[in-house]
């Protein structure tokens, strides 16, 4: 696909996203140990290799009995014929007038069909115990295969593996599941004015917040960040960094240098190292200068997806949520979010006056007695105001044009965590 040149035309978000997704392909699945698969997407269906539980078991500490011994509704003193601990197998059956002391999780002995909790029983001697009535069949017993049967699906392909799912896989011996690996994401901040965040800025300088922001959000999306040192606005330095990043990264995120200034040298430097441009500038605010292209084909047959993000941090964040997150989903074996936004009512009136779709930071609020969430926009100083989004739950989108949005009117809300709204599996 070749899209550039686009002249002064700003691509609508949907059109730009379609171009990004046309270049994104799932990574080749690999087998990993369970402990390393947390947060990854399962590439195969896992079926149970045995029944769970694999035997009829007690779900309490107590005494295994025959319920028929209590059909008269009376308490009975029974002979204790055995003690059965978890991990051990009964050596004898329980007959009429007999019982076996049993621990939680231990197999029930033949002949028994119920367990009475130890707290309700009175141990008369070393070899006898008084068990109270009534006792019903199946009491405190779990039958073999209650949880799952051999051959049943435990976890389906395309599922994000959380801690409970890892535990379920472990229970059926799936110790090295086939998963989509973590994407490798290179992060490069550019600019002569940018200094490390631990350094006091000099005149005209700013601390590098973008690298930390991007590194963090990459980790939140189950990918592996590789943060490069800050690159100055020099063509040779930019080319060296970009060439190094595109040799093994699945995605390259570049912060800064993609606008229209004389020192915005990133697009030319990318093309100089073989990155093919596909679009530059999107009809969105903030995030208009977004640049996207694909790197040279590597030995594994894949190309690096390259995003030139605007230097202002909130612009970069919006660009990530709209475009990079969707690409990462595909690389990780998930479908892109069909609807990345959810319609929620506004807390207060809002006046929109812009020729681009505008994303404003907003938080979720819930009025007393109301079940539905509402969104409230923040007082915000613009795309460089990262402090203004630290308490935000996402961004409200106001469509291009001039109009007043009424209090209570439903507007698209782009959440940081889409799964909260049932928009699909996400991180």
N, C-alpha and C positions, 0 to 999 in steps of 0.2 A: 504494500500500500504506500502510495506517495501522495501527500496532501499539500505540502508547501509547494509553491508560494501561495499565501492566502491574502497578501496585500495588507490593507488596514482592517480587514474583516475580523471581528471577534467571533470565535466559535462558540455556539451555545454549549452549555455544560453537557447535555445529552450527546451532542455530536462529538465533542472532545472525548468523552468517556467511551463512546463506541470505538474510537480510534485506539485508545489505550487497550481496551479489552481485545481488540483484534490482534494485538501483538503479545498478549499474555497467554501462556500455556502452562498446564500443571507440571511441576517438577517430577522427575522420575522417582517412583516410590522406592523406599529402602526398608530393610528390616532393622529395627532398633530394639534394644532392651527396654522393658516396660518403664523403668525409671527415667529413661531418656525420652519417652514418647508423650509426656504430659503436654497438653495444649496442641498436639498435632492431630492431623485428620487421618482416620483409619482408611486404608486403601483396599481392604478386603473385609469380607463378612467373617466374623468369628462365631463358630458354633461350639456348643458344649461337647466335651469329650467324655462326659459322665453325667449321671444324675446328681443333682444337688438338692438336699443332702444325699449322699450315696447310700444311706441306710435310714431306717426309722430311728429317730433320736429323741432324747429328752431335751426339753427347752428350759428345764429348771433343775436345781439340785433337789433330790427327793428320793422317793421309793417307787420302783416299778412294780405294779401290781396287776392282778386280773380283776377287771371291773365286776365280773360275775360274782366274785367273792362278797360283794357289797350289795347284791340284789335285794337283800332283806332290809336294807336301810340302816343297818347297825354298824357300830365301830367294831373293828376286828384286830386282834393281836396276831401278827404274822411272824413266821420264822424268816430271819434274814439269812439267805443262802449264799450271798456274794456281794462284793463291793465292786462297782464298775466305774472306772475313771475315764475321762475323755482321753482318747488315743488308744484305749484298750478294747478288746472284743470280749463279750460275755462268754463264759466257758460252760454255762449250764442254763437250762430253761427254768422258768418260774412255774411251779405247779400250784394247785389249789392250796390256799393257806400259807403260801410262801411269798416272799418279796426279795428284791435286790436293791441295795442302796446304789443310787446312780447319780452321776454328776452331769451338769449342763453340757450338752454336746455329745454325750456318750451314746453308743448304740443301745437300743432296748433289747433285752433278752427275749428269746422265744417264749411264748406263753403270756407275756404281759401285753396290755393294750392301753395302759394309762400310767401316769406318774402323779403322785401326791407330794406337794411341796414339803421339804424337810421341816419347815417352821410349824406345820400343822400336825406333825406326828410326835409321838412320845416314845423315845427309845427306852424300853423297859429293861433290857439287858444287852450284853454283847451280841446275842443271837436272836433277839426278838424286838419288835416295835409295834406299838398300837397306832393304827391308821384310822382316821375318822371317815365316816360316811357323810354325804354321798360321794360316790366316785362314778363318773360317767365315762363311757368308752371314748378313747382318743384324748382324754384330758392331759394337757401339758406334753403332748406328743406331736412331733412333726414327721409326716410320712416321707419315705424316700421319693425324691423327684418333685417335692412340693415347690421348690424354688425354680427348678429348671430340669428339663428332661434331656437325655443324650440326643444330640442333633439339633436342639433348639438354637435359634439365633440369640447370642448373648449381646453383641454390639454389632450394628450394621455398618457397612461401608459408607464413608462420607460423614462419619460422626467425629466431632472434636472430642478427644480423649481428656476428660477431667479426672480428678482423683478417684471418684467412685467407679468410673468406667475402667480405670486401670485395675482397681481392686477386683472388679468382675472378671476381667481378662485373666488376672492371676489365678482366680479360683477355678478356671477351666484349663490352666496350663499354657495359655497363649503368652509365653515368656518373651517372644521376639515378634511382635506384630508387624505387618507391612504397613508403613505409613508414608505420607508425603513429608519430605524433610523440611526443615526450617529454611526459608529463603535467606540468602546472604545479602545484606543491604549495606552498601558503602555510603557514608555520610561525609560530605565535604562542604565546609563553610568557606566562603571567599570574601575578599575585601581588604584593602589596605587599612581600613578604619577598625577592623575587628581584632580584638586581643583576647587571650584566654580568659575564661570567666574568673579565675583566681587572681587575676592581675588588676591593679588599679589603672583605669583608662587615663591616657594623657589627653591633651587638647585634641578635639575632633575625633576621638576614638570611642568605641562602645565595646562592652563585654560580649563574648560569644555565648549567647543563650540558645541560639538555634541548634547547635550540635547536640546539646543536652536534651532539648525538647524533642528533636527527631530521634535521637538514640532511645529515649524513653518510650516514645510511642511505637517505635519499631519493636522493642521488646514486648510491649503490651500486645502486639499482634503476632506473637510467637515466632518472630524472625530474629536473625542474628546480626546486630549492627557491627560495622567496622568503621570507627570514626577516624578520619584522617586529620593531620594537622591543618591549621588554617592556611589557606593558599592566597598569596597576594595577587593583586590585579596586574599580573604579568603574563603575557601569552605563553611564554615557555614554561613557566611554573604551572599554569593551568593545564596545559597539554600533558605535561608529565604526570600530574595527579590523575587526570581523567583517563589516560592510557593505562595507568597502573590499576585503577578501580575497575575498568571494564574488562580486565583479563580474567576475573573470577567472580565478580559480583553478579547476582541475579537482578538487582535493582541498584541504581545509583541515584542518590538524592543530593542535589547541589543547591546550596542556599546562597542566593544573591547573584548579582551580575547578569541578570536576564532581562532587564528593562531596556530603556532606549538611551541611556546615558553614554557618554564617550568612554567611560570605564567599565561598561557592561560588556565584557569580553567573552563571557561563557559560551554563547552560541557558536561563535567563530572558532573558539578553541576546541569545542566538541566536534565540529565538522572536520577540523584539522586532524583529529585522531580517528576518523572513520565513523563517527556517530551520525546516523542518517536522521535528519529532522523530519518530523511528521506534522507538528503544528506549533504555533507560538502565539499566545494570547487567547484568553478565554473571556467570554462575556459574563464575568462574575466579579463581585466586590465583597471582600478583598480577594486577591489572587489573579488579577488580570494578566500579569506578565508570564504566567506558567508556560514553560517550554517542554516539549516532549519529543523524544526520538529513540532510536534503537542502535545499540553499538554493533561492532563487527561480529560476525559469527565466530564463536569460540570452538575449541577442539571438540567439545561435547555436543556441538550442533545448535547451541542456544546463543541468544544475544542478550546483552544487558539492556533492561528497560531503563531509560535515562529521563529523570524528571528534573528540570531546572526550575527550582522553586523560588518565588519572590523572596527577597531578603528580609522583609518585615515578618516577624515571627507568626503573627496571627494569619497572615496571607499564606504562609507555609503550612500552618495547621489546617486551614480550610481546604487547601489543595490536597493535603494528605487524606483528609476524610472523604473528599469527593472522588479522588482518582487513585492515589497510591493504595489506600485500603482495599479498593476493589481489585486492583492488580494483585495484591498479596493474597487475597482470597482465592483467586484463580490459581496462582502458583502453589498454594497450600492444599489444593484439591477441593475447594468449596466453589459453589456457584456464586457469581456476583450478586449483590443485593439488588433484587428487582426494584424494590422501593426503599431507598436509603433514608427516606423521611417518613414521618408520621404526622397527621393533621391534629393539631391541638389548639384549643381556644386561647386567645390573648388575654392577659390580665388587664391591660390598659390600651387605650387608643394609640395608634402609631401612624405617623405621616411619612410616607415613602415618596422620594423624589430623586430618581436616579435612572440612567439609561441602561444599567446592568442589574441583574439579579443580585440582591444584597443579603449577605449573611451576617446577622448580628448575634453576639453572644447572649445567651439567655439561660435562665435557671428554671427548674420545675417547681411549681408551688401547688399546694392543695388546700382549698378552703375548708374550714370546719364543716362537717356534715356532707361534703361532696366527695364522691368516689373518683371523679375524673381529675386528672392532672391538668394544670394550665401552665402557660409559659409567660415569663416576665423578662423583658429585655433589660440589659444593663446600660447605665450611663457609661459611655465608652469613648475613648479618645482616638480610635482608629486602629489601623492594621499593625502599628508598632506597639500598641498598648497590650502587652502580654498579661500584665496585672489584671486587666479587665476581664480576662477569661479564666482566671484561676478558680473562681467559684462557679463557673458556668457548667451546665450539664450538656450543652450542645449549642447549636446555632439555629435561630429562626430565619427562614428565607422569605424575603419580600420581593415579589416579582418586579422586573424592570417596569418603569413607568412612574406616573405621578397619581397618587390616590391616598385616601385615608382609610386605614384598617381600623374597624370599630372594636371596642372592647367586647370580648367574647367571640369575635370572628375567628374561624379556624384558619391556621396558617401552617405551612410545612415546617417541621422541626427536624433538624439533622442532629441526632444524638451521638454522644461519644460512645455509647454502648447500645447498639441497635437491638440486641437480644432482649433488652428490658421491655421492648414494645412488640415483641413477636415478629420482628422483621427478618428473622433468620438466625441460624447459628453464627455466632461471632465470638470474639475474644473478650 
